[in-house]
Amino acid sequence: MKRALFPGSFDPITNGHYDIIKRGIKLFDEVVVSIGINAEKKYMFSLEERKAFIEKAFENHPKVKVTTYEGLTVDYCKEIDAKFILRGLRNPADFEFEKAIAHTNRKLSKIETVFLLTAAKTSYISSSIVRDVIRNNGDYTLLVPESVRVK
């Protein structure tokens, strides 16, 4: 089975994430969308809310599994037998940041990172932008899957 891990904080999941996952399920037998737990970080949405947003968004996609994990991403990949890490790239800055992580992960393991370019229509969206729009009572509904439109 070709299983890929798509890790992130997903605070909240955006249409950009959604697009990468939908395209990823065409490439892999299973995409495990996993929320990394970082006790140091302040989140807008609870872990349970973030997990529910993703589960609801992909409730009709049996190839998508939603989990949480702590620690190194490569260790979690080994735990769930994922041979690939799936990542989306919006811009050159994302590429430089993700490239360094991918090289480190390859040094620590044999896990390959697969990059997908975000769709042009979602390339400007980030979770931090969505959070800012929400905090300022803006219309964030065009930036996120329907499952997040509950706030």
C-alpha positions in Angstrom: 0.0 0.0 0.0 1.3 3.4 -0.9 0.5 5.5 2.2 1.3 9.2 2.5 1.3 11.3 5.7 0.1 14.9 5.3 1.1 16.5 8.5 0.2 20.0 9.8 -1.5 22.0 12.5 -4.6 22.7 10.3 -5.7 25.6 12.5 -8.0 25.5 10.6 -7.9 23.4 7.4 -8.0 25.6 4.4 -9.2 25.2 0.8 -5.5 24.9 -0.1 -5.0 21.9 2.3 -8.3 20.5 0.9 -7.0 20.7 -2.7 -3.7 19.1 -1.8 -5.4 16.2 0.0 -7.9 15.7 -2.9 -5.1 15.5 -5.4 -3.0 13.3 -3.1 -5.7 10.6 -2.9 -5.3 10.2 -6.7 -1.6 9.4 -6.2 -1.7 7.3 -3.0 -3.7 4.4 -1.8 -4.2 6.2 1.5 -3.5 9.8 2.7 -3.2 10.1 6.5 -4.0 13.7 7.5 -2.4 14.1 10.8 -2.5 17.0 13.2 0.8 17.5 15.0 0.5 18.3 18.6 2.7 21.1 19.8 2.2 22.1 23.4 4.1 25.3 22.9 1.8 26.7 20.2 -1.4 28.7 20.8 -4.2 27.5 18.6 -7.5 29.3 17.6 -9.3 25.9 17.4 -9.0 23.0 19.8 -7.5 19.7 18.6 -10.9 18.2 18.7 -12.4 20.9 16.5 -9.5 20.8 14.0 -9.9 17.0 13.8 -13.7 17.2 13.3 -13.3 19.8 10.6 -11.0 17.5 8.6 -13.1 14.4 9.2 -16.3 16.1 8.1 -14.6 17.5 5.0 -13.5 14.0 3.9 -16.3 11.9 5.3 -17.1 10.5 1.9 -13.5 9.8 1.0 -12.5 6.3 2.4 -8.8 6.8 1.3 -8.4 9.7 3.8 -7.7 8.9 7.5 -7.4 11.6 10.2 -5.1 11.2 13.2 -3.0 13.1 15.6 0.6 12.6 16.6 3.4 14.0 18.8 7.1 14.0 18.2 9.1 13.7 15.0 7.1 13.3 11.8 9.5 10.6 10.5 8.9 8.6 13.6 5.2 8.8 13.2 5.6 7.8 9.5 7.4 4.6 10.6 4.7 3.9 13.2 1.9 4.0 10.6 4.1 2.5 7.8 3.9 5.6 5.6 6.7 5.7 3.0 5.8 9.2 1.9 5.2 12.7 3.3 2.9 14.9 1.3 3.4 18.6 1.3 1.9 21.6 -0.6 4.0 24.4 -1.9 2.4 27.9 -2.4 5.5 30.0 -3.2 9.3 30.0 -3.2 9.5 30.7 0.5 7.5 27.5 1.2 9.8 25.6 -1.1 13.0 26.7 0.7 11.4 26.0 4.1 10.0 22.6 3.1 13.2 21.6 1.2 15.2 21.9 4.4 12.7 19.8 6.3 12.6 17.2 3.5 16.4 16.9 3.4 16.5 16.5 7.2 13.8 13.8 7.0 15.7 11.9 4.3 18.8 12.0 6.5 16.9 10.6 9.4 14.9 8.0 7.4 14.2 6.6 4.0 10.9 8.5 3.8 10.4 10.5 0.6 8.7 13.9 0.6 6.3 14.5 -2.3 5.5 18.1 -3.1 2.4 19.3 -4.9 2.1 22.9 -6.1 -1.1 24.5 -4.8 -3.7 25.4 -7.3 -3.5 29.0 -8.5 -6.9 29.8 -7.0 -5.8 28.7 -3.5 -2.1 29.7 -3.5 -2.6 32.8 -1.4 -4.5 31.1 1.4 -2.8 30.2 4.7 -4.2 29.2 8.0 -2.8 32.3 9.6 -4.6 34.5 7.0 -7.8 32.6 7.7 -7.4 33.1 11.5 -6.8 36.8 11.0 -9.9 37.2 8.9 -11.9 35.3 11.5 -10.5 37.5 14.4 -11.5 40.6 12.5 -15.0 39.3 11.7 -14.3 39.1 8.0 -16.0 36.6 5.6 -13.6 33.6 5.8 -16.1 31.2 4.2 -14.5 31.4 0.7 -11.1 30.3 2.2 -12.1 27.1 4.0 -14.1 23.9 3.3 -17.7 23.9 4.3 -16.9 21.8 7.5 -15.1 24.9 9.0 -17.9 27.3 8.3 -19.4 26.9 11.8 -17.8 29.7 13.8 
